[in-house]
Amino acid sequence: MDYDLTGPEPVAGLLLLRGEEARELRSAAHETKLRHVGGKVYLRGLIEYSNQCRKNCYYCGIRRGNAKVNRYQLGREEVLQAAAFAHKAGFGSIVLQGGERQDEAFVREIEELISAIMESSRGELGITLSLGEQNPGTYARWKKAGALRYLLRIETSSEELYARLHPRDHSFQARLDCLRALRDEGYQVGSGIMIGLPFQMPVQIARDLLFLKDLDVDMVGMGPYVEHAQTPLWDFRHEIPSRQERYELSLNAWAVLRLLMPDINIASTTAIGSLSPQGREEALRVAANVIMPNLTPYAARKEYFLYEHKICIEESQEDSRENIEKIIRAAGCEPGYFAQGNSLHFAARK
């Protein structure tokens, strides 16, 4: 079936499909995925490096203003051990994720970690960073050290909604400038959105998906908004869609995005699993071709608490690998072991 993807209104209509019509949409996305990126799912071992953050986003559990957070930063050996596990386990890549800092000590620590991981894995591990807004010089240093990809979620393409989700010192334009700087530096660039926010209408989600296409991203990490009691947005929890509605909206959004951008990498994110035990599996079945088993040391993992009901906090690294493989195979896919799974969209543009 051909779907109208030409503007926000028809796309919003697709997001609202339910029942058999939704199944047909998701099936079309699945077939598109198989034709363009195949049936393999690439693994990115997630290392949550630090929950120290200079930002104060109203939706995030590790926001600077949350005094109840026990702050941590992993030691060098903890990061290298997790990366070594990923390499030995056959994960083609790792993701080094953390709260945003811009001080020179932090920039240098990340630079040195990237170099050490590249050396210890003989350049075989792909490195994705998700460390917030930085200046172009920092992005250049990290790229030179060996990072391949960078994920910087826009969260919403609406400047008005962005302003309701962030304090005044957070700039939508600065976010866009960083995404462009990453592209200029030669990264595989990723972004993403939250689905089911307070104050957000389906047509806005549709605009977000079209925005990602216009931005010509190489990879996307998006998923449902999941509330957190220690954030200002908690006060508006009664204005968000139900958990089931956010789940349905998210799966349809994944399907539409795969139809809009057939050859990008799309991640099955942890947040969808927080709404349904089958969430990550279903995202893979519909459109996703990347998944991120959590390799963060247990003691720190419970402190990287972005939202309520976060899953995988109790798993060991070995359990995480085993459970992820079960999810991939249950979705009818094949684990892409010992492969970086770089974006075909990026390769085609280059």
N, C-alpha and C positions, 0 to 999 in steps of 0.2 A: 504494500500500500504506500502511495506517495502522501507525504504530510506537508502541510503548508508551514514553512519555517521562515517566512519572509518578514515577519514583524512581531512586535510584542503581543498583540491581541491573539493572533492564531496560535502562537507558542503558549500563551497563558491557557488557552483552551485545551491544549494537549496536557498541560500539567494537571488539569482538573479531571482528566479521564479516570474512570474507575471501572471495576469489573472486567468484562470481556474486552472492552475497548482499551483499557490499560494494558491488559495482557498482550493484545495485538501490537501496541506501541512498543512494549518492552521486547517482544519477540523480533520486531523489525530492527531494534537497536542491537540485539544479540547477533542477528545475521550480519549486520553491518560491521560489528566488531570482528567476527570471524573472518570476513572477507578482507578487512584492511589491516588488522594487527594479529590475527590468529587466535588460537585457543590457549596459548601459554599465559601464565600469570607470573610476573616477575616480583621477586622478594626484595624488600628494602628493610634491613634490620634497623629498627628505630632505637636511637640512643638519646634519651632526654637529658641533655648535658647539664642544664641549670634551670631553676625556677626563679632566678633573680631577674627582675625586669624593671626597666625605667618607665615603661608605659603604664597607663591607668585605664585601659579599655573597660567599659562598663559591663561587658559580658563575660570577662575572663577571671577564673578563680585565682590565678597567680598575679593579678594586677598589683601594681606598686602599693596601692592604698589598702590592700587586704593585710591587716596586721596579724591575722590568725595563721598565716602561712609560715611553716618552718622552711626557711630558705636554705638551699644547698647548691653546691657545684661539684660535679664529679671530678675526681682526681685523674691525672693523666693515665695511670695504670688501669683504672676502671674503664676508661674509654677504650684503651688499646685492647684490653681483655675482651670487651664486647665486640669490637671490630674483628678480633682474631676468631672469636666464636662464629661470627657471621661468615667469615671467609672459609673456615673449615666446614661449616654446615652447608655450604653451597649457595648462600645468598650472594647474588651478584653485586649488591650495593648496600650501603648503609645510609641512614638519614641522621645527621647531627642536628638536633632540634633544641631550642631553648628560648628563654626569655630574652628580650632585647637589651643589649648593652653596646656602647660605642667607645668605651675607654680603651686606651692603647694596650693596657695589660690584657684585656679580653681579646682584642683583635689579634694580638701576638700569640696568645694561647691557642686560639682556633687555627691560626696559620701553622703553628708548630704541630698541632694534632693532625691536621690534614697531611702534612709532609710525612709524619711518622706512620700514619696509616697507609699512605701510598708506598712507603719503603717496605713496611712489614708484609704487605700483600703483593709485593712486586708489581704494583700498578694494576692489579686485577680487580680490586674493589672499586666500584663507582661510588662517588661521594656526593650526596645531596645535602645542601645546607638549608635550614629554615630558622634564621636568626634575626629576622626583622629588618627594619630600615637601617641602612648603613650608607656611608658616603662612597662615591665611585672608586676612590682610592682603595678602600677596604675591600670592595668587591674584586678589584684587580689583584690585590695581594692574595686573597683566598683562591681565586681562579688560577693564578700562577703556581700556587702550592699544590694544586691538583683537583680542586672541586669541579664537578661537571655540571651540576644542576642546582637551582635555587628556587625554593618555594616561598612566595610572598603573597599571602591571600589578601585580596582587596576587601573581602567580606560582603560588600555591597557596592554596586556601581552608582548608586544614588548619593550625590553629595549631601542631600538633605537628611537621608537616613544615616549616612556615615556620621554626620554631626550629632545625631541623637544617640549614637553608640559610643562616642568618644568625647573626652574633654576638649576644650577649645584649643589646647596646644597640640592637638593631633590633626594633621593636615591630609586631606584627601589628595591634594595635588602632590604633596611630597611622596605619597605612596605610589602614585602614577610615575613620578620622576624616577623613583627607585626601580620600578619594573622596566622602564626604558633603559636605565643605566645597566641593568643586568643583561638586557638584550644586546646592548652595545658592547659589553665585555665578552660576549660569546657564550654565555651560559645557556643551557636548556632551561627555559623560564617557565615556572609554574605559578598559578594563582588559584583562587577559589572563592567560594561564597558560603554564607550560612543560609539555611532554608527554614522558614517558619519562625522568623524573628517577630517580636512585637512590632507593631506599626507597619508590617510588610504585607503587601498584597501580591497575589499570584502574578499580576502583570509586571510587578517589579522584579520578581524572580525571573520572568521571561526576559526582561531587559538585561538582567545580569548575565544570563546565558549568551545572549547576543553580544554583549560587551566582551565576554571572554573570546568569542569568535573574532570580533573586530580587533581585539588586542593580539590575536594570532599566537596564543600561548602554546607551549609544547606539551604541557602536562597540567592536570587539574586535580586538586584535592578539595573536595567540597562535601557537605553533608548537612544533616539537620542541626538546627540550633538546639542545644540541651542546656537548660538553665542551671545556675549555681546560686546557692543560698547566700553566699558572701559577696554578692555583686549588686550594684544598683539596679540592674535589669530584673532582679528577682521581684521587685515591687510590681512588675508588669507581667508576671507569669500567668495571670488569668486572661491576658490578651493574646496569648499565643495559641496556635492550633493544638489539638489533642496530639498525644504521642502517635496514635495511629495515622492521623492526618499528616503529620510531619513525615512519617515513614512513607506514606503513599506519594506525597509531593516529592520527596527526595528520590525515590526510585524513578518516577517519571522525569525528573530533572536530569538524572543520569542518562536515561534513554534519549531524551532530546539532545543533550550535549553530544552523545555519540553520533547521532544523526547529523548534527551540525558540523562536527569535527571528527571525521571517521578515523584519522590516523594518529591522534594524540594519545598519550598515556593518561589513564584515569585511575585514580586510587580508590579502592574500597576502604573507607575510613572507619576508625574505631567508633565514631559517634553514631553511625547507623546501627552498629552492634549494640549500642547502649539502649536503643529503642526496641530492638527485636533480637532474639537469640540467632535467628537466621539472616540478620541484616547484612552482614559482610558477604555471606554466601550468595544472597540474592543480588547484591550489587555486582558481584562477579558474573553472575548468570546473565544479568541485563547488559552491562556495559563496561565494567571495570576490568583492567588487566594488570593492576599493580596492587600489592598488599604489603602491609608493614608490621611484621611480628615485633613485639616489644622486647628489646634486649637490655633495657635499663636495669641496673642492679636493684634488687627488691627494696632495699632500705630507702632508696631515693624515689622509686616508682610511685609509691603512695603519696609523695609530696608534690608530684607534678600533676596536680588535680585541677584540670581546667574547667570541669563541669561535673554535675551530679551523675551518679550511676556509671562512672567510667569503668570499662571492663578491663580484664587482663592484669589487674593490679597484683593478684596473688600468684600468677604463673612464674615458674622458673624459665630460664632461657630454653632449656631442653623441651619443657612442656609447650612453650610458645611455638617452637618450630613444629612439633608434632601436631598441635591443634590447628595451626595454619595450613599444614598440608591436608588435613582432613577437610577443612573448609574449602580449599581449592578443588579437591577431588569431588566433594559433594556437589559442587557447582558444575561438574562436568568438564573441568579444565585440567590442565597439566602444569605442575610447578616448573617454572623456568630456572632450574638450578644452574649455577655456574655461568650465568649470563647477566650482563648489566641491564639488558632490556632498554636501551636508549630510545628516545622518542623518534619514531619514523617521520613524524611531522617536522621535527628539527632537521633531520637528515635531508628531507626533500627540499626544505627551504635553503639549506646550505648548498 
